[in-house]
Amino acid sequence: MAPKRVSLAEAGPVKKPSHSAPTRVRVSVRLRPYISREDEGKEGPCVRGTGDRSLEILNWRNSMETMSYQFDAFYGERSSQQEVYTGSVKPVLSHLLSGQNASVFAYGPTGAGKTHTMLGGAEEPGVIPRAVRDVFQMVREQSSLPASQDWEHSVSMSYLEIYNEKVLDLLEPQDQDLPIREDKDKNILIPGLTQRTIGSFSEFESHFLPASQNRTMASTKLNTRSSRSHTVLVIRVVKSQRVLPFRQLTGKLYLIDLAGSEDNRRTGNQGIRLKESGAINSSLFVLSKVVDSLNQGLARVPYRDSKLTRLLQDSLGGSAHSVMITNIAPEQKYYFDTLTALNFAAKSKQVVNKPFTRETLQAAALKRQREESAQSENAPKKRAKESHDRPAQMTDVSPTARSPPVEVCDPSVLERLLTLEKLMMGTPEKDRLNLLRTVQESRQEIKKLKEKQKELEEQALAAQSLLAESRKAAAPSLPSASSPSDETLFMNHKHPSLLRKTSTAKPKKQQAIVSPLLVLPVQPLTHAIVSCKAEQTKMKSHVPEGKENWENWETRLDSSVLQKSRDRILSLLNTGSLKELKGLQRIGDKKAKLIIGWREINGAFTQVEDLQKIEGISAKLLTSFLKANILSTIAH
């Protein structure tokens, strides 16, 4: 069967978990048979069993005393693989079919028999083959029950090793270090880990045995086949309901063979073996810290300090039914390794887990069932709805289907219509009607604006024709000879109706924009020249003494030169940079920055006199500014 890559947990809508009573980690101790050739000093065994659950070890401080330990089970030298499996492992397997997790891991020093306990041999298979065989047996038995006719079961496997703090896939070996993740429900995931569906024990062996050859093994002075990595086998049992409400129960069995702690002074490790030993001892040290933190009730448990403890997070203080099989050796040279393993096992049996049932709902099956039920319910009402849907279809026309041609619309209006059309694609019928109503209102607004524009254009044409007629009527009354200086002085004056200030307010968002009317400047009436000259002569009589030259300096300049200078100053105020503004007379660095700031907030200056709106520029300073800059422009 072709492998597929998935994570260790399946996503889906999670129901409220069904919690079981808290359970303690069950700790068993298995004593390896005494090997005389391993006892160099011929001192005999240093540990012995005193009952089914107790043992004693010599006190290294006083050889005449012993230290006693109590565990959930003790298996002596003559215990068989069947006894270990039946007494400690088999009781936790029944939780898998209830959607709960179980975990079994072997711990102990190198050479104590951990791999033998987990794998075993052809004549005496270990925990892993016995557990997998019983999982298939339980699935078959439950499938044959009448109450399980609406349920189906599937079993899959994943196999990995942690080598030098790298998570490696053993089913499909690669050099890639797989990441470890945690989902929102606190499930540990390994994205990219190979998962293969298995239907029988023989199919399991066809995948497991070749993958076991990929595990990193090496020879040391203490063990000819020493495990150089931690291995984790995950058996996943999924129980799915075929009918409503399509429940799905997922249980996982973790079978973990830990590498043994090593004393490099006795193993003789060098080079790469020394690096492997350092990684093994470091991960086991973090494992000890995790157990201590759980027993002390600390707020932070250092699961993330090692890849091993990250994977064991569910087994220690998590939601799994956990069993730890501690393997020890009886020879004197393993004394301190055995003592350390027993102390760790004694601490581990105080760790409490909180198992719960992992139940999800199959989203795809639920969706399919809802669609089928909806179709069956709507079938009798289909004909009745057809007559109601026809007028709705007439109104449910896309905004652009009935919109005016593209070249007629303003670009901003067209953009709004396209945005509304996109919004209507995935909205309910009521929302679509509201959007259509909005589109209709926008069209009416555009129509009103076009009518207003047409009216303004007609008024502008009427004003131009009236202005032309008044000019013709006033032509005979003008003097036959007028001085050139008078004509040039007032040639830039405009009709009073064109002196209205234009608004600088920005148009509101999402409104149609009507371009402003462009009306050409009209030549002034000649009778305005006479009135303006009369007013100027009248103003001269009211100028205070000593201010004649100051107040009337503009009247002494040619109007075209004056206007050009003002236009140049206005252009600099609207487009000039900081350096160019500082080049003007009476404008320093501070005032130049104020001008730029005002321009960014309020827009362009419509006339030079708008400078008075800036804080710090008075009317007197404005007059001084105009005189200095206009005279400077004329001088150049």
C-alpha positions in Angstrom: 0.0 0.0 0.0 1.4 3.4 -1.0 2.4 5.5 2.0 0.8 8.9 2.8 2.3 11.7 4.8 0.0 13.1 7.5 0.4 14.5 10.9 0.0 12.4 14.0 -3.4 13.9 14.9 -6.3 14.5 12.6 -7.9 17.9 12.5 -11.7 18.3 12.8 -14.4 19.8 15.0 -13.6 18.5 18.5 -16.3 17.7 20.9 -16.0 18.3 24.6 -13.6 15.6 25.8 -14.8 13.0 28.2 -12.4 12.9 31.1 -11.5 9.8 33.0 -10.3 9.7 36.6 -6.6 10.8 37.0 -4.2 7.8 36.8 -0.7 7.5 38.1 2.2 6.3 35.9 2.5 2.6 36.5 6.2 1.7 37.1 7.5 -1.9 36.7 11.1 -3.1 37.3 12.6 -6.0 35.4 15.9 -7.5 36.6 18.2 -8.9 33.9 19.7 -12.3 34.6 23.1 -12.4 36.2 26.0 -12.9 33.8 29.1 -14.1 35.5 31.5 -12.9 32.8 30.2 -9.4 33.3 31.2 -9.5 37.0 34.9 -8.8 36.9 35.4 -8.9 40.6 33.3 -12.0 41.2 31.4 -10.1 43.9 28.0 -11.4 43.0 24.7 -9.5 42.3 24.1 -6.2 44.0 20.3 -6.3 43.8 17.6 -8.9 44.5 13.8 -9.1 44.6 12.0 -9.5 47.9 8.5 -9.9 46.5 6.2 -9.4 43.5 6.4 -5.6 44.0 9.6 -5.0 46.0 13.3 -5.3 45.7 16.4 -4.3 47.7 19.9 -3.1 46.7 23.1 -2.8 48.7 23.8 0.5 50.3 27.0 1.9 48.8 27.7 3.8 52.0 27.5 0.7 54.2 27.9 -2.8 52.6 26.1 -4.3 55.6 22.8 -2.5 54.8 20.4 -2.6 52.0 17.9 -0.1 50.5 14.3 -1.2 49.7 12.0 0.0 46.8 8.3 -0.6 46.2 6.9 -0.5 42.7 3.7 -1.6 40.9 5.4 -4.8 39.7 8.8 -6.5 40.0 10.0 -9.1 37.5 12.9 -11.2 38.5 15.7 -12.9 36.5 13.5 -15.9 35.5 10.5 -13.8 34.4 9.3 -14.4 30.8 8.3 -11.9 28.1 4.7 -13.1 28.5 4.6 -12.3 32.2 6.0 -8.8 31.7 3.5 -8.1 28.9 0.5 -9.6 30.6 1.1 -8.0 34.0 2.0 -4.4 32.9 1.2 -3.7 29.2 -2.0 -5.5 28.3 -4.3 -3.8 30.8 -3.8 -0.4 29.2 -4.6 -1.5 25.6 -8.3 -1.6 26.1 -8.4 2.2 26.4 -7.4 2.6 22.7 -10.9 1.6 21.4 -12.4 4.2 23.8 -10.5 7.0 22.1 -7.8 7.3 24.8 -4.0 7.2 24.5 -1.7 4.7 26.0 2.1 4.8 26.4 4.7 2.1 27.2 8.4 2.9 27.4 11.5 1.1 28.5 14.1 2.9 30.6 17.4 1.9 32.1 21.2 1.9 31.6 22.9 0.6 28.6 23.1 -3.2 28.5 20.2 -3.8 30.9 17.9 -5.4 28.3 15.5 -2.6 27.2 15.5 -3.5 23.5 15.0 -7.2 24.4 12.0 -6.2 26.5 10.5 -4.2 23.7 11.3 -6.3 20.7 12.3 -9.7 21.9 13.2 -12.5 19.5 11.5 -15.1 17.3 10.9 -17.5 20.1 10.0 -14.9 22.8 8.6 -11.8 21.1 8.7 -8.6 23.2 6.1 -5.9 24.1 5.8 -4.4 20.6 4.8 -7.5 18.6 2.5 -8.8 21.3 0.8 -5.4 21.7 0.2 -5.0 18.0 -1.2 -8.5 17.7 -3.6 -7.9 20.5 -4.7 -4.5 19.0 -5.8 -6.3 15.9 -7.5 -9.0 18.0 -9.5 -6.4 20.0 -10.5 -4.6 16.7 -11.8 -7.9 15.2 -13.7 -8.8 18.4 -15.4 -5.5 18.7 -16.2 -5.3 15.0 -18.1 -8.6 15.3 -20.4 -7.3 18.0 -24.0 -6.4 17.0 -23.6 -2.9 18.6 -20.6 -2.2 16.3 -22.4 -2.7 13.0 -22.6 1.0 12.4 -18.9 1.5 13.1 -15.7 0.8 11.1 -12.2 0.6 12.4 -8.8 1.4 10.9 -5.3 0.9 12.2 -2.2 2.8 11.0 1.4 3.0 12.1 4.3 5.5 12.2 7.9 4.8 13.2 10.6 7.3 14.1 13.9 7.7 16.0 15.5 10.6 17.8 19.2 10.6 16.9 21.5 13.4 18.1 18.4 15.5 18.8 17.0 15.0 15.3 13.6 13.4 14.6 14.1 11.0 11.7 11.5 8.9 9.8 12.3 5.2 9.8 9.6 4.0 7.4 11.0 6.3 4.7 14.6 7.2 5.8 15.7 10.7 5.0 18.2 13.2 6.4 15.5 15.7 7.1 15.0 16.7 10.7 11.2 16.6 11.2 9.6 19.4 13.3 7.5 18.7 16.4 4.3 20.8 16.7 1.4 21.1 19.1 -2.2 21.9 18.0 -4.8 24.0 19.9 -6.0 20.8 21.7 -2.5 20.1 23.1 -2.0 17.1 20.7 1.7 16.6 19.7 2.1 16.5 15.9 5.0 15.7 13.6 4.2 17.2 10.1 5.7 15.1 7.3 6.0 11.9 9.3 5.0 8.8 7.2 1.8 7.1 8.2 0.8 3.7 6.7 -2.5 1.9 7.1 -2.1 -1.7 8.2 -4.9 -4.3 8.1 -3.2 -7.3 9.8 -0.2 -8.3 11.9 1.7 -9.7 8.9 1.3 -6.4 7.1 2.6 -4.7 10.2 5.7 -6.9 10.2 6.3 -6.2 6.5 6.7 -2.5 7.3 8.2 -2.7 10.8 11.1 -5.2 10.3 12.7 -3.3 7.4 12.3 0.0 9.3 14.0 -1.5 12.4 17.1 -2.1 10.2 17.3 1.7 9.7 17.7 2.3 13.4 21.2 3.6 14.4 23.1 0.8 16.3 26.7 0.6 17.2 29.1 -1.5 19.4 30.6 -0.2 22.6 32.7 -1.9 25.4 29.6 -2.6 27.4 27.2 -3.7 24.6 27.9 -5.1 21.2 24.6 -3.9 19.8 24.0 -0.6 21.6 21.1 1.6 20.6 22.4 5.0 19.7 18.9 6.6 19.4 15.5 6.7 21.0 12.8 5.0 18.9 9.0 5.7 19.0 6.4 3.4 17.4 2.9 4.9 17.1 -0.1 2.7 16.5 -3.2 4.7 15.7 -6.7 3.2 16.1 -9.6 5.2 14.6 -13.2 4.1 15.2 -15.6 5.9 12.8 -19.4 5.9 12.9 -21.1 5.4 9.5 -24.4 7.1 10.5 -25.4 10.2 12.3 -23.9 11.9 14.2 -20.7 10.5 12.5 -18.6 10.3 15.6 -15.0 9.4 15.4 -12.8 8.1 18.3 -9.1 8.2 17.9 -6.7 6.3 20.3 -2.9 6.2 20.0 -0.5 3.7 21.4 3.1 4.9 21.9 5.7 2.1 22.2 9.1 3.8 23.1 12.5 2.2 23.4 14.8 4.6 25.1 18.6 4.5 24.6 20.5 3.8 27.8 22.5 6.3 29.8 26.2 5.7 29.4 29.4 6.3 31.5 31.9 7.2 28.8 34.8 6.2 31.1 33.6 2.6 30.9 32.1 2.5 27.4 35.3 3.9 25.8 33.3 6.1 23.5 35.3 8.4 21.2 34.5 10.6 18.2 31.0 10.2 16.9 30.1 7.6 19.6 31.0 10.3 22.2 28.8 12.8 20.5 25.9 10.3 20.4 26.4 9.5 24.1 26.3 13.2 25.0 23.0 13.6 23.2 21.5 10.5 24.9 22.6 11.6 28.4 21.4 15.2 27.8 17.9 14.0 26.8 17.7 11.6 29.7 18.8 14.4 32.1 15.9 16.6 30.7 13.6 13.7 31.2 14.6 13.6 34.9 14.0 17.4 35.2 10.5 17.0 33.7 9.6 14.3 36.3 11.0 16.5 39.2 9.0 19.5 37.9 5.8 17.5 37.8 6.3 16.1 41.3 7.0 19.5 42.7 4.0 21.1 40.9 6.1 23.8 39.2 4.3 26.1 36.8 6.8 25.5 34.0 7.7 21.9 33.0 10.7 21.9 30.6 9.2 19.6 27.9 10.6 21.8 25.2 14.2 21.4 26.4 14.6 18.1 24.5 13.0 16.4 21.5 12.5 13.3 23.7 10.5 15.0 26.4 8.5 16.9 23.8 7.3 13.6 22.4 6.8 12.2 25.9 4.7 15.2 26.9 1.5 13.2 26.6 3.0 10.2 28.5 4.3 12.1 31.5 1.8 14.5 33.0 -0.4 14.4 29.9 -3.5 12.5 28.9 -2.2 9.0 28.3 -2.3 5.8 30.4 1.4 5.3 30.9 3.5 2.3 31.8 7.3 2.5 32.4 9.3 -0.6 32.4 12.6 0.0 34.2 15.4 -2.5 33.2 18.3 -3.0 35.6 21.4 -5.1 35.7 22.5 -7.1 38.8 26.4 -6.9 38.3 28.5 -4.8 40.6 30.0 -2.7 37.8 26.4 -1.5 37.0 25.7 -0.6 40.6 25.5 3.2 40.3 23.6 3.0 36.9 21.1 0.6 38.6 20.8 2.9 41.6 20.2 5.9 39.4 17.5 4.0 37.4 15.7 2.9 40.6 15.7 6.4 42.0 14.3 7.8 38.7 11.6 5.0 38.6 10.6 5.8 42.2 10.1 9.5 41.2 8.2 8.6 38.1 5.5 6.6 39.9 4.4 9.8 41.5 3.5 11.5 38.2 -0.2 11.8 37.6 -1.8 11.8 34.1 -5.4 12.9 33.2 -6.6 10.7 30.4 -9.7 11.8 28.3 -11.5 10.5 25.3 -10.6 12.1 21.9 -13.9 12.3 20.0 -14.4 14.3 16.8 -17.1 14.7 14.2 -16.4 13.8 10.6 -16.9 17.1 8.8 -17.1 15.7 5.3 -19.7 13.1 6.3 -21.8 15.7 8.1 -21.7 18.0 5.2 -22.8 15.3 2.8 -25.6 14.2 5.1 -26.9 17.8 5.4 -26.9 18.3 1.7 -28.8 15.1 1.1 -31.4 16.0 3.8 -31.7 19.5 2.4 -32.4 18.2 -1.1 -35.1 15.8 0.2 -36.8 18.5 2.1 -36.8 21.0 -0.7 -38.0 18.6 -3.4 -41.8 19.0 -2.7 -41.4 22.8 -2.5 -39.4 23.2 -5.7 -42.3 24.0 -8.0 -43.8 26.5 -5.6 -40.5 28.3 -5.4 -40.0 28.5 -9.1 -42.7 31.2 -9.5 -41.2 33.2 -6.6 -37.7 32.9 -8.0 -38.5 34.3 -11.4 -39.1 37.9 -10.4 -36.1 37.7 -8.1 -34.0 36.6 -11.0 -35.1 39.7 -12.9 -33.9 41.9 -10.0 -30.7 39.9 -9.3 -28.9 41.3 -12.2 -25.3 42.2 -11.7 -24.6 46.0 -11.3 -22.5 46.1 -14.4 -25.2 44.4 -16.5 -27.5 47.4 -16.6 -24.8 50.1 -16.0 -24.1 52.7 -18.7 -21.3 52.2 -21.1 -17.8 52.2 -19.6 -16.7 55.3 -21.5 -19.7 57.3 -20.1 -18.9 56.5 -16.4 -16.4 58.3 -14.3 -13.5 56.0 -13.4 -14.2 56.3 -9.7 -17.8 55.4 -10.2 -16.9 52.4 -12.4 -14.5 51.2 -9.7 -17.3 51.3 -7.1 -19.7 49.4 -9.3 -17.1 46.6 -9.9 -16.4 46.4 -6.1 -20.1 46.1 -5.4 -20.4 43.3 -8.0 -17.6 41.3 -6.4 -19.3 41.7 -3.0 -22.6 40.4 -4.3 -21.1 37.1 -5.5 -21.0 35.4 -2.1 -23.8 37.2 -0.2 -27.3 36.1 0.7 -30.4 37.2 -1.2 -31.3 39.9 1.3 -27.8 41.4 1.3 -27.8 41.3 -2.5 -31.0 43.3 -2.7 -29.6 45.9 -0.3 -26.5 46.2 -2.6 -28.7 46.6 -5.6 -30.6 49.3 -3.9 -27.3 51.1 -3.2 -26.3 50.8 -6.8 -29.6 52.3 -7.9 -29.2 55.2 -5.5 -25.7 55.8 -6.9 -27.0 55.9 -10.4 -29.6 58.5 -9.4 -26.9 60.5 -7.7 -24.8 60.4 -10.9 -27.8 61.5 -13.0 -28.5 64.5 -10.7 -24.8 65.5 -10.8 -24.8 65.4 -14.6 -28.0 67.6 -14.7 -26.3 70.0 -12.4 -23.2 70.1 -14.6 -25.3 70.8 -17.7 -27.1 73.6 -15.9 -23.8 75.2 -14.8 -22.5 75.0 -18.3 -25.6 76.7 -19.7 -25.2 79.5 -17.1 -21.5 79.9 -18.0 -22.4 80.3 -21.7 -25.1 82.8 -20.9 -22.7 84.8 -18.8 -20.1 84.9 -21.6 -22.7 86.1 -24.2 -24.0 88.8 -21.7 -20.4 90.0 -21.1 -19.7 90.2 -24.9 -22.9 92.3 -25.4 -22.1 94.7 -22.6 -18.6 95.2 -24.0 -20.0 96.2 -27.4 -22.4 98.6 -25.8 -19.7 100.3 -23.8 -17.2 100.7 -26.7 -18.6 104.1 -28.1 -18.5 105.8 -24.7 -14.7 105.2 -24.3 -12.3 108.1 -25.0 -10.8 108.1 -28.4 -7.3 108.1 -27.0 -6.3 106.4 -23.8 -2.9 106.3 -22.4 -1.0 103.1 -22.8 0.0 103.2 -19.1 -3.7 103.1 -18.0 -4.5 100.1 -20.2 -1.6 98.1 -19.0 -2.3 99.1 -15.4 -5.7 97.4 -15.2 -5.5 94.8 -18.0 -5.5 91.9 -15.6 -8.7 92.8 -13.7 -11.6 90.3 -14.0 -15.3 90.6 -13.9 -16.7 90.7 -10.4 -18.6 87.4 -11.0 -15.3 85.6 -11.5 -13.6 86.9 -8.3 -15.4 84.3 -6.2 -12.9 82.1 -4.2 -12.8 78.5 -5.2 -13.4 75.9 -2.5 -10.4 73.7 -1.5 -12.5 71.1 0.3 -11.9 67.5 -0.7 -14.8 65.5 -2.1 -16.4 62.9 0.1 -15.4 59.3 -0.4 -17.4 57.0 -2.6 -19.2 59.9 -4.4 -19.3 60.6 -8.1 -16.8 63.4 -9.0 -17.9 66.1 -11.5 -15.0 68.0 -13.0 -15.1 71.8 -12.4 -16.1 74.1 -15.1 -13.3 75.8 -17.0 -14.4 79.3 -17.8 -11.9 81.5 -19.7 -11.0 84.9 -18.2 -12.9 87.7 -19.8 -11.4 91.1 -20.6 -12.5 93.9 -18.1 -14.9 96.6 -19.0 -13.3 99.9 -19.7 -15.6 101.8 -17.4 -14.0 99.9 -14.5 -10.8 101.5 -15.4 -12.2 105.0 -14.9 -13.8 104.1 -11.5 -10.6 102.4 -10.3 -8.5 105.4 -11.2 -10.9 107.7 -9.4 -10.7 105.6 -6.3 -7.0 105.6 -6.4 -6.8 109.4 -6.5 -9.3 109.6 -3.6 -7.2 107.2 -1.5 -4.1 109.3 -1.9 -5.6 112.0 0.2 -6.0 109.7 3.2 -2.5 108.3 3.4 -0.8 109.2 6.7 2.2 111.5 6.7 5.5 109.6 6.2 3.8 106.5 4.7 3.3 107.7 1.1 6.1 105.5 -0.3 5.2 102.5 1.8 1.5 102.3 1.0 1.6 103.2 -2.6 4.6 101.3 -3.9 2.5 98.9 -5.9 0.8 101.6 -7.8 4.1 102.8 -9.1 4.9 99.5 -10.8 3.7 98.2 -14.1 0.8 95.9 -13.4 2.1 93.1 -15.7 5.4 93.0 -13.9 3.6 93.1 -10.6 1.3 90.2 -11.5 4.2 88.1 -12.8 6.1 88.6 -9.6 3.0 87.6 -7.5 2.5 84.6 -9.7 6.1 83.5 -9.3 5.9 83.9 -5.5 2.6 81.9 -5.4 4.1 79.2 -7.5 7.1 78.9 -5.1 4.7 78.8 -2.1 2.7 75.9 -3.7 5.5 73.8 -5.2 8.8 75.0 -3.7 11.0 72.8 -1.5 12.3 73.8 1.9 15.5 75.1 0.3 13.6 77.2 -2.3 11.3 78.6 0.3 14.2 79.7 2.5 15.5 81.6 -0.6 12.6 84.0 -0.4 13.0 87.3 1.5 11.7 87.4 5.1 11.4 83.5 5.1 13.6 81.6 7.4 13.9 77.9 8.3 11.0 77.9 10.8 8.6 79.8 8.5 9.5 77.6 5.5 8.6 74.5 7.5 5.3 76.1 8.6 4.5 76.9 5.0 5.1 73.3 3.9 3.1 71.9 6.9 0.1 74.2 6.1 0.3 73.2 2.4 0.2 69.5 3.3 -2.8 69.9 5.5 -4.9 72.5 3.7 -3.8 72.2 0.1 -2.3 74.8 -2.3 -2.4 78.5 -1.7 -5.1 80.2 -3.8 -3.4 83.6 -3.4 -0.3 85.1 -1.7 -2.5 86.7 1.0 -3.3 83.2 2.3 0.0 83.4 4.2 -1.8 85.3 6.9 -3.6 82.1 7.8 -0.2 80.7 9.0 0.5 81.2 12.7 3.2 83.9 13.2 2.6 85.8 9.8 0.8 89.0 10.4 -0.6 91.5 7.9 2.4 93.8 8.4 4.9 90.9 7.9 3.0 89.9 4.8 3.2 93.4 3.3 6.9 93.5 4.1 7.3 90.0 2.5 5.5 91.0 -0.7 7.5 94.3 -1.1 10.9 92.7 -0.5 10.3 89.7 -2.8 8.6 91.7 -5.6 11.4 94.3 -5.6 14.0 91.6 -5.5 12.4 89.9 -8.5 12.4 93.2 -10.5 16.0 93.9 -9.5 17.1 90.5 -11.0 
